[in-house]
Amino acid sequence: MAPASPGTSVGREPSMAVDPTDPETFAQDEDVSEGQEYDVEAPEVDAAEQQAEVAPDRDDPLTGVDPAHGNEADLVEQARVVSLDEDDYR
């Protein structure tokens, strides 16, 4: 009989937390957002908006900017342009 490797018991097969042969293991909800719960006081639309990703449109070039006037990371962030959708503006 071969010696047991660390972390295993002799005579036992390792148990799996997930059964890969069970079809329900990998089944996903058809509409995940429908079952998602939000804070009681937060309007559902606002909570969904907060979950949305912010996509930068483009970055303005840093020409004519003196790096001595600020941290380079702050200057780059301030040069970022994010498009504003009129529906998002309140």
N, CA, C and O atoms as a CHARMM CRD file, in Angstrom:
* protein
*
  360
    1    1 MET  N      0.85000  -1.17800   0.00000 PROA 1      0.00000
    2    1 MET  CA     0.00000   0.00000   0.00000 PROA 1      0.00000
    3    1 MET  C      0.88700   1.23000   0.00000 PROA 1      0.00000
    4    1 MET  O      1.84900   1.30600   0.76400 PROA 1      0.00000
    5    2 ALA  N      0.57100   2.19100  -0.84900 PROA 2      0.00000
    6    2 ALA  CA     1.37100   3.40800  -0.97100 PROA 2      0.00000
    7    2 ALA  C      1.07500   4.32500   0.20700 PROA 2      0.00000
    8    2 ALA  O     -0.04500   4.34000   0.71800 PROA 2      0.00000
    9    3 PRO  N      2.07400   5.08900   0.64000 PROA 3      0.00000
   10    3 PRO  CA     1.83800   6.02000   1.74300 PROA 3      0.00000
   11    3 PRO  C      0.85800   7.11300   1.31800 PROA 3      0.00000
   12    3 PRO  O      0.81400   7.51600   0.15600 PROA 3      0.00000
   13    4 ALA  N      0.08100   7.57700   2.28200 PROA 4      0.00000
   14    4 ALA  CA    -0.90500   8.62600   2.00000 PROA 4      0.00000
   15    4 ALA  C     -0.20500   9.95800   1.84000 PROA 4      0.00000
   16    4 ALA  O      0.72500  10.28000   2.57900 PROA 4      0.00000
   17    5 SER  N     -0.66000  10.72500   0.87000 PROA 5      0.00000
   18    5 SER  CA    -0.08700  12.05800   0.69100 PROA 5      0.00000
   19    5 SER  C     -0.65500  12.98300   1.76100 PROA 5      0.00000
   20    5 SER  O     -1.72800  12.71600   2.30300 PROA 5      0.00000
   21    6 PRO  N      0.05300  14.06700   2.07100 PROA 6      0.00000
   22    6 PRO  CA    -0.43300  14.97300   3.11400 PROA 6      0.00000
   23    6 PRO  C     -1.82100  15.50800   2.78700 PROA 6      0.00000
   24    6 PRO  O     -2.09900  15.88700   1.64900 PROA 6      0.00000
   25    7 GLY  N     -2.68100  15.53600   3.78600 PROA 7      0.00000
   26    7 GLY  CA    -4.01600  16.09000   3.61000 PROA 7      0.00000
   27    7 GLY  C     -5.05400  15.08400   3.15700 PROA 7      0.00000
   28    7 GLY  O     -6.21500  15.44800   2.96700 PROA 7      0.00000
   29    8 THR  N     -4.65900  13.79100   2.97300 PROA 8      0.00000
   30    8 THR  CA    -5.63800  12.78400   2.57900 PROA 8      0.00000
   31    8 THR  C     -5.67500  11.68900   3.62300 PROA 8      0.00000
   32    8 THR  O     -4.69400  11.46400   4.33300 PROA 8      0.00000
   33    9 SER  N     -6.78600  11.01900   3.71600 PROA 9      0.00000
   34    9 SER  CA    -6.94000   9.91700   4.65000 PROA 9      0.00000
   35    9 SER  C     -6.68300   8.61900   3.92200 PROA 9      0.00000
   36    9 SER  O     -6.97900   8.49400   2.73300 PROA 9      0.00000
   37   10 VAL  N     -6.13200   7.65300   4.63500 PROA 10     0.00000
   38   10 VAL  CA    -5.86100   6.34900   4.05000 PROA 10     0.00000
   39   10 VAL  C     -7.18400   5.61100   3.87700 PROA 10     0.00000
   40   10 VAL  O     -7.99100   5.55600   4.80500 PROA 10     0.00000
   41   11 GLY  N     -7.40800   5.04600   2.70000 PROA 11     0.00000
   42   11 GLY  CA    -8.59200   4.25400   2.45400 PROA 11     0.00000
   43   11 GLY  C     -9.81700   5.05900   2.04300 PROA 11     0.00000
   44   11 GLY  O    -10.86700   4.47000   1.78300 PROA 11     0.00000
   45   12 ARG  N     -9.72400   6.35500   1.97600 PROA 12     0.00000
   46   12 ARG  CA   -10.86400   7.19200   1.57300 PROA 12     0.00000
   47   12 ARG  C    -10.56500   7.89200   0.25900 PROA 12     0.00000
   48   12 ARG  O     -9.43300   8.28900  -0.01400 PROA 12     0.00000
   49   13 GLU  N    -11.59100   8.02900  -0.53200 PROA 13     0.00000
   50   13 GLU  CA   -11.43500   8.81800  -1.74900 PROA 13     0.00000
   51   13 GLU  C    -11.79100  10.25700  -1.41900 PROA 13     0.00000
   52   13 GLU  O    -12.67800  10.50000  -0.60100 PROA 13     0.00000
   53   14 PRO  N    -11.11600  11.21300  -2.04200 PROA 14     0.00000
   54   14 PRO  CA   -11.43900  12.61500  -1.75500 PROA 14     0.00000
   55   14 PRO  C    -12.87100  12.92900  -2.17800 PROA 14     0.00000
   56   14 PRO  O    -13.32700  12.48800  -3.23300 PROA 14     0.00000
   57   15 SER  N    -13.56900  13.68800  -1.35300 PROA 15     0.00000
   58   15 SER  CA   -14.95300  14.03900  -1.67500 PROA 15     0.00000
   59   15 SER  C    -14.98200  15.36900  -2.42200 PROA 15     0.00000
   60   15 SER  O    -14.14600  16.24500  -2.20100 PROA 15     0.00000
   61   16 MET  N    -15.96000  15.49800  -3.30700 PROA 16     0.00000
   62   16 MET  CA   -16.10500  16.72500  -4.08200 PROA 16     0.00000
   63   16 MET  C    -17.23600  17.55400  -3.49300 PROA 16     0.00000
   64   16 MET  O    -18.26600  17.02000  -3.08100 PROA 16     0.00000
   65   17 ALA  N    -17.03200  18.86000  -3.45900 PROA 17     0.00000
   66   17 ALA  CA   -18.07800  19.75400  -2.98500 PROA 17     0.00000
   67   17 ALA  C    -19.15200  19.93400  -4.05600 PROA 17     0.00000
   68   17 ALA  O    -20.31000  20.20700  -3.74100 PROA 17     0.00000
   69   18 VAL  N    -18.76200  19.77800  -5.32400 PROA 18     0.00000
   70   18 VAL  CA   -19.67600  19.94700  -6.45000 PROA 18     0.00000
   71   18 VAL  C    -19.62500  18.68500  -7.29100 PROA 18     0.00000
   72   18 VAL  O    -18.54600  18.17500  -7.59400 PROA 18     0.00000
   73   19 ASP  N    -20.78500  18.18500  -7.66400 PROA 19     0.00000
   74   19 ASP  CA   -20.85200  16.99900  -8.50700 PROA 19     0.00000
   75   19 ASP  C    -20.87100  17.43300  -9.96800 PROA 19     0.00000
   76   19 ASP  O    -21.88000  17.96200 -10.43400 PROA 19     0.00000
   77   20 PRO  N    -19.77000  17.22100 -10.70800 PROA 20     0.00000
   78   20 PRO  CA   -19.72500  17.67800 -12.09900 PROA 20     0.00000
   79   20 PRO  C    -20.65500  16.90000 -13.03100 PROA 20     0.00000
   80   20 PRO  O    -20.90500  17.33800 -14.15400 PROA 20     0.00000
   81   21 THR  N    -21.17100  15.75000 -12.58000 PROA 21     0.00000
   82   21 THR  CA   -22.07800  14.97600 -13.42800 PROA 21     0.00000
   83   21 THR  C    -23.53300  15.39400 -13.24900 PROA 21     0.00000
   84   21 THR  O    -24.39400  14.97000 -14.02000 PROA 21     0.00000
   85   22 ASP  N    -23.82000  16.21700 -12.24700 PROA 22     0.00000
   86   22 ASP  CA   -25.18200  16.67700 -11.99500 PROA 22     0.00000
   87   22 ASP  C    -25.48600  17.86400 -12.90200 PROA 22     0.00000
   88   22 ASP  O    -24.80900  18.88700 -12.80300 PROA 22     0.00000
   89   23 PRO  N    -26.49500  17.76100 -13.79400 PROA 23     0.00000
   90   23 PRO  CA   -26.79500  18.86600 -14.71300 PROA 23     0.00000
   91   23 PRO  C    -27.20800  20.15100 -13.99800 PROA 23     0.00000
   92   23 PRO  O    -26.99100  21.24400 -14.52200 PROA 23     0.00000
   93   24 GLU  N    -27.79200  20.03500 -12.82200 PROA 24     0.00000
   94   24 GLU  CA   -28.22700  21.22400 -12.09800 PROA 24     0.00000
   95   24 GLU  C    -27.06200  22.00200 -11.49600 PROA 24     0.00000
   96   24 GLU  O    -27.22600  23.15000 -11.08300 PROA 24     0.00000
   97   25 THR  N    -25.89000  21.38100 -11.44700 PROA 25     0.00000
   98   25 THR  CA   -24.72000  22.06500 -10.90300 PROA 25     0.00000
   99   25 THR  C    -24.39600  23.30400 -11.71600 PROA 25     0.00000
  100   25 THR  O    -24.02500  24.33600 -11.15700 PROA 25     0.00000
  101   26 PHE  N    -24.53200  23.21000 -13.01400 PROA 26     0.00000
  102   26 PHE  CA   -24.13700  24.29600 -13.89800 PROA 26     0.00000
  103   26 PHE  C    -25.33000  25.04100 -14.48200 PROA 26     0.00000
  104   26 PHE  O    -25.15200  25.89300 -15.35200 PROA 26     0.00000
  105   27 ALA  N    -26.51900  24.74500 -14.03200 PROA 27     0.00000
  106   27 ALA  CA   -27.70700  25.44000 -14.52600 PROA 27     0.00000
  107   27 ALA  C    -27.71400  26.86200 -13.99400 PROA 27     0.00000
  108   27 ALA  O    -27.42100  27.10500 -12.82400 PROA 27     0.00000
  109   28 GLN  N    -28.05300  27.79400 -14.87000 PROA 28     0.00000
  110   28 GLN  CA   -28.11200  29.19500 -14.48000 PROA 28     0.00000
  111   28 GLN  C    -29.52600  29.70800 -14.67100 PROA 28     0.00000
  112   28 GLN  O    -30.28800  29.21000 -15.50000 PROA 28     0.00000
  113   29 ASP  N    -29.85300  30.71600 -13.88100 PROA 29     0.00000
  114   29 ASP  CA   -31.16900  31.33100 -14.01900 PROA 29     0.00000
  115   29 ASP  C    -31.27400  31.98800 -15.38300 PROA 29     0.00000
  116   29 ASP  O    -30.28800  32.48900 -15.92500 PROA 29     0.00000
  117   30 GLU  N    -32.49600  31.98100 -15.93800 PROA 30     0.00000
  118   30 GLU  CA   -32.70300  32.61300 -17.23500 PROA 30     0.00000
  119   30 GLU  C    -32.51900  34.11500 -17.14700 PROA 30     0.00000
  120   30 GLU  O    -31.91500  34.72300 -18.03100 PROA 30     0.00000
  121   31 ASP  N    -33.03200  34.71300 -16.09300 PROA 31     0.00000
  122   31 ASP  CA   -32.88900  36.15300 -15.90900 PROA 31     0.00000
  123   31 ASP  C    -32.34700  36.38700 -14.50300 PROA 31     0.00000
  124   31 ASP  O    -33.10600  36.43500 -13.53600 PROA 31     0.00000
  125   32 VAL  N    -31.04600  36.53000 -14.40200 PROA 32     0.00000
  126   32 VAL  CA   -30.39200  36.67700 -13.10900 PROA 32     0.00000
  127   32 VAL  C    -30.80700  37.97300 -12.43100 PROA 32     0.00000
  128   32 VAL  O    -30.98600  37.99800 -11.21400 PROA 32     0.00000
  129   33 SER  N    -30.96300  39.04700 -13.19300 PROA 33     0.00000
  130   33 SER  CA   -31.29300  40.33700 -12.60000 PROA 33     0.00000
  131   33 SER  C    -32.69700  40.35000 -11.99600 PROA 33     0.00000
  132   33 SER  O    -32.97800  41.15200 -11.10500 PROA 33     0.00000
  133   34 GLU  N    -33.57400  39.47500 -12.47000 PROA 34     0.00000
  134   34 GLU  CA   -34.93600  39.44700 -11.94800 PROA 34     0.00000
  135   34 GLU  C    -34.95100  38.99800 -10.49300 PROA 34     0.00000
  136   34 GLU  O    -35.74900  39.49900  -9.70100 PROA 34     0.00000
  137   35 GLY  N    -34.09100  38.07300 -10.13700 PROA 35     0.00000
  138   35 GLY  CA   -34.04300  37.56700  -8.77800 PROA 35     0.00000
  139   35 GLY  C    -33.13100  38.36600  -7.87000 PROA 35     0.00000
  140   35 GLY  O    -33.02700  38.06000  -6.68200 PROA 35     0.00000
  141   36 GLN  N    -32.47400  39.37300  -8.39400 PROA 36     0.00000
  142   36 GLN  CA   -31.53000  40.15300  -7.60400 PROA 36     0.00000
  143   36 GLN  C    -32.28500  41.07900  -6.65800 PROA 36     0.00000
  144   36 GLN  O    -33.23600  41.75400  -7.05100 PROA 36     0.00000
  145   37 GLU  N    -31.83900  41.09700  -5.39900 PROA 37     0.00000
  146   37 GLU  CA   -32.49500  41.93900  -4.40900 PROA 37     0.00000
  147   37 GLU  C    -31.66700  43.18400  -4.16200 PROA 37     0.00000
  148   37 GLU  O    -30.43600  43.13800  -4.16600 PROA 37     0.00000
  149   38 TYR  N    -32.35100  44.29400  -3.94700 PROA 38     0.00000
  150   38 TYR  CA   -31.69800  45.55900  -3.66500 PROA 38     0.00000
  151   38 TYR  C    -32.10100  46.01900  -2.27500 PROA 38     0.00000
  152   38 TYR  O    -32.99800  45.44800  -1.65400 PROA 38     0.00000
  153   39 ASP  N    -31.43800  47.04200  -1.80200 PROA 39     0.00000
  154   39 ASP  CA   -31.76000  47.63200  -0.51400 PROA 39     0.00000
  155   39 ASP  C    -33.21800  48.09500  -0.52100 PROA 39     0.00000
  156   39 ASP  O    -33.72000  48.56600  -1.54100 PROA 39     0.00000
  157   40 VAL  N    -33.88100  47.96200   0.60400 PROA 40     0.00000
  158   40 VAL  CA   -35.29800  48.30100   0.70400 PROA 40     0.00000
  159   40 VAL  C    -35.54700  49.76800   0.37600 PROA 40     0.00000
  160   40 VAL  O    -36.54700  50.10100  -0.26000 PROA 40     0.00000
  161   41 GLU  N    -34.64800  50.64300   0.80300 PROA 41     0.00000
  162   41 GLU  CA   -34.85200  52.07600   0.61200 PROA 41     0.00000
  163   41 GLU  C    -34.38700  52.58400  -0.74900 PROA 41     0.00000
  164   41 GLU  O    -34.71400  53.70900  -1.12600 PROA 41     0.00000
  165   42 ALA  N    -33.64100  51.78900  -1.48200 PROA 42     0.00000
  166   42 ALA  CA   -33.12300  52.22500  -2.77800 PROA 42     0.00000
  167   42 ALA  C    -34.12800  51.88800  -3.87500 PROA 42     0.00000
  168   42 ALA  O    -34.58000  50.74700  -3.97100 PROA 42     0.00000
  169   43 PRO  N    -34.48200  52.87300  -4.70300 PROA 43     0.00000
  170   43 PRO  CA   -35.33900  52.56300  -5.84900 PROA 43     0.00000
  171   43 PRO  C    -34.62900  51.56300  -6.76500 PROA 43     0.00000
  172   43 PRO  O    -33.41500  51.64300  -6.95700 PROA 43     0.00000
  173   44 GLU  N    -35.37900  50.63800  -7.32000 PROA 44     0.00000
  174   44 GLU  CA   -34.79700  49.56500  -8.12500 PROA 44     0.00000
  175   44 GLU  C    -33.99200  50.10600  -9.30500 PROA 44     0.00000
  176   44 GLU  O    -32.93600  49.56400  -9.63100 PROA 44     0.00000
  177   45 VAL  N    -34.47500  51.16400  -9.94400 PROA 45     0.00000
  178   45 VAL  CA   -33.78400  51.73800 -11.09600 PROA 45     0.00000
  179   45 VAL  C    -32.43200  52.32400 -10.67700 PROA 45     0.00000
  180   45 VAL  O    -31.43000  52.14000 -11.36700 PROA 45     0.00000
  181   46 ASP  N    -32.41100  53.02700  -9.54400 PROA 46     0.00000
  182   46 ASP  CA   -31.15900  53.61100  -9.06400 PROA 46     0.00000
  183   46 ASP  C    -30.16000  52.52800  -8.67500 PROA 46     0.00000
  184   46 ASP  O    -28.96700  52.65400  -8.95100 PROA 46     0.00000
  185   47 ALA  N    -30.63700  51.47600  -8.04200 PROA 47     0.00000
  186   47 ALA  CA   -29.75300  50.38500  -7.64000 PROA 47     0.00000
  187   47 ALA  C    -29.16900  49.68700  -8.86300 PROA 47     0.00000
  188   47 ALA  O    -27.99500  49.31600  -8.86000 PROA 47     0.00000
  189   48 ALA  N    -29.96900  49.50600  -9.90200 PROA 48     0.00000
  190   48 ALA  CA   -29.47600  48.88200 -11.13000 PROA 48     0.00000
  191   48 ALA  C    -28.45200  49.78000 -11.80900 PROA 48     0.00000
  192   48 ALA  O    -27.46500  49.29500 -12.36100 PROA 48     0.00000
  193   49 GLU  N    -28.68500  51.09400 -11.77000 PROA 49     0.00000
  194   49 GLU  CA   -27.74700  52.03800 -12.37700 PROA 49     0.00000
  195   49 GLU  C    -26.40100  52.00600 -11.66200 PROA 49     0.00000
  196   49 GLU  O    -25.35400  52.14000 -12.29600 PROA 49     0.00000
  197   50 GLN  N    -26.42800  51.82800 -10.35300 PROA 50     0.00000
  198   50 GLN  CA   -25.18400  51.77900  -9.59100 PROA 50     0.00000
  199   50 GLN  C    -24.38000  50.52800  -9.91300 PROA 50     0.00000
  200   50 GLN  O    -23.16400  50.51600  -9.72500 PROA 50     0.00000
  201   51 GLN  N    -25.03200  49.47700 -10.39300 PROA 51     0.00000
  202   51 GLN  CA   -24.33900  48.24700 -10.75300 PROA 51     0.00000
  203   51 GLN  C    -23.73400  48.31700 -12.15600 PROA 51     0.00000
  204   51 GLN  O    -22.91100  47.47500 -12.51600 PROA 51     0.00000
  205   52 ALA  N    -24.13400  49.31200 -12.94900 PROA 52     0.00000
  206   52 ALA  CA   -23.64900  49.43600 -14.32600 PROA 52     0.00000
  207   52 ALA  C    -22.19200  49.88300 -14.34000 PROA 52     0.00000
  208   52 ALA  O    -21.75300  50.63000 -13.46500 PROA 52     0.00000
  209   53 GLU  N    -21.46400  49.42800 -15.32200 PROA 53     0.00000
  210   53 GLU  CA   -20.06100  49.79900 -15.48400 PROA 53     0.00000
  211   53 GLU  C    -19.94800  51.18700 -16.09400 PROA 53     0.00000
  212   53 GLU  O    -20.75800  51.57000 -16.93800 PROA 53     0.00000
  213   54 VAL  N    -18.94600  51.93400 -15.66700 PROA 54     0.00000
  214   54 VAL  CA   -18.65500  53.23300 -16.26200 PROA 54     0.00000
  215   54 VAL  C    -17.64500  52.98600 -17.37500 PROA 54     0.00000
  216   54 VAL  O    -16.55100  52.47800 -17.12900 PROA 54     0.00000
  217   55 ALA  N    -18.01000  53.33900 -18.57500 PROA 55     0.00000
  218   55 ALA  CA   -17.13700  53.11500 -19.72200 PROA 55     0.00000
  219   55 ALA  C    -16.56700  54.44800 -20.19000 PROA 55     0.00000
  220   55 ALA  O    -17.31400  55.31400 -20.64500 PROA 55     0.00000
  221   56 PRO  N    -15.25100  54.62400 -20.08400 PROA 56     0.00000
  222   56 PRO  CA   -14.67000  55.87600 -20.56900 PROA 56     0.00000
  223   56 PRO  C    -14.79600  55.96600 -22.08400 PROA 56     0.00000
  224   56 PRO  O    -14.62400  54.97300 -22.79300 PROA 56     0.00000
  225   57 ASP  N    -15.09400  57.15300 -22.56700 PROA 57     0.00000
  226   57 ASP  CA   -15.24800  57.39000 -23.99800 PROA 57     0.00000
  227   57 ASP  C    -13.87800  57.53300 -24.64500 PROA 57     0.00000
  228   57 ASP  O    -13.56900  56.85500 -25.62500 PROA 57     0.00000
  229   58 ARG  N    -13.07200  58.40900 -24.09600 PROA 58     0.00000
  230   58 ARG  CA   -11.71800  58.63000 -24.60400 PROA 58     0.00000
  231   58 ARG  C    -10.95300  59.41700 -23.54700 PROA 58     0.00000
  232   58 ARG  O    -11.53900  59.90300 -22.58000 PROA 58     0.00000
  233   59 ASP  N     -9.67100  59.53700 -23.73200 PROA 59     0.00000
  234   59 ASP  CA    -8.83900  60.34700 -22.84700 PROA 59     0.00000
  235   59 ASP  C     -8.30100  61.52600 -23.63100 PROA 59     0.00000
  236   59 ASP  O     -7.76600  61.35500 -24.72600 PROA 59     0.00000
  237   60 ASP  N     -8.43900  62.72300 -23.07800 PROA 60     0.00000
  238   60 ASP  CA    -7.83800  63.89500 -23.69600 PROA 60     0.00000
  239   60 ASP  C     -6.32700  63.81200 -23.51600 PROA 60     0.00000
  240   60 ASP  O     -5.85600  63.31900 -22.49100 PROA 60     0.00000
  241   61 PRO  N     -5.56300  64.28600 -24.49200 PROA 61     0.00000
  242   61 PRO  CA    -4.10500  64.25000 -24.35400 PROA 61     0.00000
  243   61 PRO  C     -3.64200  65.19000 -23.24200 PROA 61     0.00000
  244   61 PRO  O     -4.28200  66.20500 -22.96800 PROA 61     0.00000
  245   62 LEU  N     -2.53500  64.84500 -22.61500 PROA 62     0.00000
  246   62 LEU  CA    -1.98300  65.65500 -21.53100 PROA 62     0.00000
  247   62 LEU  C     -0.96400  66.65500 -22.05800 PROA 62     0.00000
  248   62 LEU  O      0.07900  66.85800 -21.43600 PROA 62     0.00000
  249   63 THR  N     -1.24600  67.27600 -23.18400 PROA 63     0.00000
  250   63 THR  CA    -0.32400  68.26700 -23.73200 PROA 63     0.00000
  251   63 THR  C     -0.50400  69.58600 -23.00500 PROA 63     0.00000
  252   63 THR  O     -1.62300  69.99400 -22.69400 PROA 63     0.00000
  253   64 GLY  N      0.58700  70.23000 -22.74600 PROA 64     0.00000
  254   64 GLY  CA     0.55200  71.53100 -22.09300 PROA 64     0.00000
  255   64 GLY  C      0.24900  71.47400 -20.60900 PROA 64     0.00000
  256   64 GLY  O     -0.11800  72.48900 -20.01600 PROA 64     0.00000
  257   65 VAL  N      0.39500  70.30900 -19.99700 PROA 65     0.00000
  258   65 VAL  CA     0.13500  70.15800 -18.56900 PROA 65     0.00000
  259   65 VAL  C      1.47200  70.06000 -17.84800 PROA 65     0.00000
  260   65 VAL  O      2.32700  69.25100 -18.20800 PROA 65     0.00000
  261   66 ASP  N      1.64100  70.89300 -16.82600 PROA 66     0.00000
  262   66 ASP  CA     2.86800  70.87600 -16.03500 PROA 66     0.00000
  263   66 ASP  C      2.73500  69.80700 -14.94900 PROA 66     0.00000
  264   66 ASP  O      1.88800  69.94000 -14.06600 PROA 66     0.00000
  265   67 PRO  N      3.55600  68.74600 -14.99500 PROA 67     0.00000
  266   67 PRO  CA     3.45200  67.68100 -13.99900 PROA 67     0.00000
  267   67 PRO  C      3.74200  68.15800 -12.57100 PROA 67     0.00000
  268   67 PRO  O      3.40600  67.46300 -11.61200 PROA 67     0.00000
  269   68 ALA  N      4.35200  69.31900 -12.42100 PROA 68     0.00000
  270   68 ALA  CA     4.63500  69.83800 -11.08600 PROA 68     0.00000
  271   68 ALA  C      3.37000  70.36800 -10.41200 PROA 68     0.00000
  272   68 ALA  O      3.36800  70.59600  -9.20200 PROA 68     0.00000
  273   69 HSD  N      2.30200  70.56400 -11.17100 PROA 69     0.00000
  274   69 HSD  CA     1.05800  71.10200 -10.61400 PROA 69     0.00000
  275   69 HSD  C      0.13600  70.02800 -10.04900 PROA 69     0.00000
  276   69 HSD  O     -0.91900  70.35400  -9.50500 PROA 69     0.00000
  277   70 GLY  N      0.50700  68.76600 -10.16300 PROA 70     0.00000
  278   70 GLY  CA    -0.35200  67.71300  -9.61900 PROA 70     0.00000
  279   70 GLY  C      0.24300  66.34200  -9.83600 PROA 70     0.00000
  280   70 GLY  O      1.20000  66.16800 -10.59200 PROA 70     0.00000
  281   71 ASN  N     -0.33400  65.38600  -9.16800 PROA 71     0.00000
  282   71 ASN  CA     0.06700  63.99800  -9.31300 PROA 71     0.00000
  283   71 ASN  C     -0.29900  63.53800 -10.72900 PROA 71     0.00000
  284   71 ASN  O     -1.37100  63.86800 -11.23700 PROA 71     0.00000
  285   72 GLU  N      0.58300  62.78700 -11.35000 PROA 72     0.00000
  286   72 GLU  CA     0.35400  62.35000 -12.73200 PROA 72     0.00000
  287   72 GLU  C     -0.93000  61.52400 -12.85200 PROA 72     0.00000
  288   72 GLU  O     -1.67200  61.67000 -13.82400 PROA 72     0.00000
  289   73 ALA  N     -1.19300  60.66300 -11.87600 PROA 73     0.00000
  290   73 ALA  CA    -2.41200  59.84600 -11.92100 PROA 73     0.00000
  291   73 ALA  C     -3.65500  60.72400 -11.83600 PROA 73     0.00000
  292   73 ALA  O     -4.64800  60.45300 -12.51100 PROA 73     0.00000
  293   74 ASP  N     -3.61300  61.77100 -11.01400 PROA 74     0.00000
  294   74 ASP  CA    -4.75100  62.69000 -10.91200 PROA 74     0.00000
  295   74 ASP  C     -4.95800  63.45300 -12.21300 PROA 74     0.00000
  296   74 ASP  O     -6.09400  63.65900 -12.64100 PROA 74     0.00000
  297   75 LEU  N     -3.86600  63.87100 -12.84100 PROA 75     0.00000
  298   75 LEU  CA    -3.97500  64.60100 -14.10300 PROA 75     0.00000
  299   75 LEU  C     -4.57200  63.71900 -15.19500 PROA 75     0.00000
  300   75 LEU  O     -5.38700  64.18000 -15.99400 PROA 75     0.00000
  301   76 VAL  N     -4.16400  62.44800 -15.22800 PROA 76     0.00000
  302   76 VAL  CA    -4.70100  61.51500 -16.22600 PROA 76     0.00000
  303   76 VAL  C     -6.18900  61.29300 -15.97500 PROA 76     0.00000
  304   76 VAL  O     -6.98300  61.26400 -16.91500 PROA 76     0.00000
  305   77 GLU  N     -6.56300  61.13600 -14.71100 PROA 77     0.00000
  306   77 GLU  CA    -7.97100  60.92100 -14.38800 PROA 77     0.00000
  307   77 GLU  C     -8.82100  62.13500 -14.75500 PROA 77     0.00000
  308   77 GLU  O     -9.94900  61.98400 -15.22400 PROA 77     0.00000
  309   78 GLN  N     -8.29200  63.32300 -14.54600 PROA 78     0.00000
  310   78 GLN  CA    -9.02800  64.53800 -14.88500 PROA 78     0.00000
  311   78 GLN  C     -9.14900  64.73100 -16.38800 PROA 78     0.00000
  312   78 GLN  O    -10.05700  65.42200 -16.85000 PROA 78     0.00000
  313   79 ALA  N     -8.25200  64.13200 -17.15200 PROA 79     0.00000
  314   79 ALA  CA    -8.30700  64.24300 -18.61000 PROA 79     0.00000
  315   79 ALA  C     -9.26800  63.22900 -19.22600 PROA 79     0.00000
  316   79 ALA  O     -9.55900  63.30300 -20.41900 PROA 79     0.00000
  317   80 ARG  N     -9.76000  62.28800 -18.43100 PROA 80     0.00000
  318   80 ARG  CA   -10.66000  61.25600 -18.94300 PROA 80     0.00000
  319   80 ARG  C    -12.00800  61.86700 -19.30000 PROA 80     0.00000
  320   80 ARG  O    -12.56200  62.66500 -18.54400 PROA 80     0.00000
  321   81 VAL  N    -12.52200  61.48500 -20.45400 PROA 81     0.00000
  322   81 VAL  CA   -13.81700  61.97000 -20.92300 PROA 81     0.00000
  323   81 VAL  C    -14.79200  60.80100 -20.89100 PROA 81     0.00000
  324   81 VAL  O    -14.54000  59.75800 -21.49300 PROA 81     0.00000
  325   82 VAL  N    -15.90100  60.97800 -20.19000 PROA 82     0.00000
  326   82 VAL  CA   -16.94700  59.96400 -20.13300 PROA 82     0.00000
  327   82 VAL  C    -18.19200  60.57100 -20.75400 PROA 82     0.00000
  328   82 VAL  O    -18.65800  61.62700 -20.32700 PROA 82     0.00000
  329   83 SER  N    -18.72800  59.89700 -21.76500 PROA 83     0.00000
  330   83 SER  CA   -19.90300  60.44900 -22.44500 PROA 83     0.00000
  331   83 SER  C    -21.09800  60.43500 -21.50300 PROA 83     0.00000
  332   83 SER  O    -21.27200  59.51400 -20.70500 PROA 83     0.00000
  333   84 LEU  N    -21.90800  61.46300 -21.61200 PROA 84     0.00000
  334   84 LEU  CA   -23.08100  61.61200 -20.76700 PROA 84     0.00000
  335   84 LEU  C    -24.31800  61.32200 -21.59600 PROA 84     0.00000
  336   84 LEU  O    -24.59200  62.00600 -22.58200 PROA 84     0.00000
  337   85 ASP  N    -25.04700  60.32600 -21.19800 PROA 85     0.00000
  338   85 ASP  CA   -26.29900  60.00600 -21.86400 PROA 85     0.00000
  339   85 ASP  C    -27.37100  60.91400 -21.27400 PROA 85     0.00000
  340   85 ASP  O    -27.47400  61.03700 -20.05300 PROA 85     0.00000
  341   86 GLU  N    -28.15700  61.54100 -22.11400 PROA 86     0.00000
  342   86 GLU  CA   -29.17300  62.47600 -21.63100 PROA 86     0.00000
  343   86 GLU  C    -30.17700  61.80200 -20.70000 PROA 86     0.00000
  344   86 GLU  O    -30.75400  62.45900 -19.83400 PROA 86     0.00000
  345   87 ASP  N    -30.38800  60.50000 -20.86900 PROA 87     0.00000
  346   87 ASP  CA   -31.29800  59.78400 -19.98000 PROA 87     0.00000
  347   87 ASP  C    -30.70400  59.63200 -18.58500 PROA 87     0.00000
  348   87 ASP  O    -31.43700  59.49800 -17.60600 PROA 87     0.00000
  349   88 ASP  N    -29.37700  59.65400 -18.49600 PROA 88     0.00000
  350   88 ASP  CA   -28.71600  59.52100 -17.20400 PROA 88     0.00000
  351   88 ASP  C    -28.70800  60.82100 -16.43000 PROA 88     0.00000
  352   88 ASP  O    -28.60400  60.81000 -15.20300 PROA 88     0.00000
  353   89 TYR  N    -28.81600  61.93500 -17.12200 PROA 89     0.00000
  354   89 TYR  CA   -28.76000  63.23800 -16.46500 PROA 89     0.00000
  355   89 TYR  C    -30.08000  63.52800 -15.76100 PROA 89     0.00000
  356   89 TYR  O    -31.15400  63.37400 -16.34300 PROA 89     0.00000
  357   90 ARG  N    -29.98800  63.94700 -14.51400 PROA 90     0.00000
  358   90 ARG  CA   -31.22600  64.25100 -13.77600 PROA 90     0.00000
  359   90 ARG  C    -31.17700  65.65600 -13.27900 PROA 90     0.00000
  360   90 ARG  O    -32.11900  66.11500 -12.63300 PROA 90     0.00000
